[in-house]
Amino acid sequence: MKIVSSLSLAGETVELAVDEGLRVSGKLERAAESVYAIDPLCDQRWTTLVNCHPHSSVFHSRNWLRALRNVYHYDAVAVTTCPPGYL
């Protein structure tokens, strides 16, 4: 496997990898460099996405994520290619 890029996600490193035999375009490598982890409980873009996406449900809502955090101590993280402040 060839590591294309990695990012820190909730204190752990996550790597984007592809098989060695596959050609990786420059676009994929550049895109992999621009991956951001966000906290959906704090980032307003999450609520905007949930409200606009046709396949979102109550299980994507901030209230549900808060319930998971309060009951199970689960810290929700979302991954996006949009930089902070981008809507």
ABEGO torsion letter per residue (X at the ends): XBBABBBBBGGBBBBBBBBAABBBBAAAAAAAABBBBBBAAABAAAAAAAAABAABBAAABAAAAAAAAAAAGBBBBBBBABBBGBX
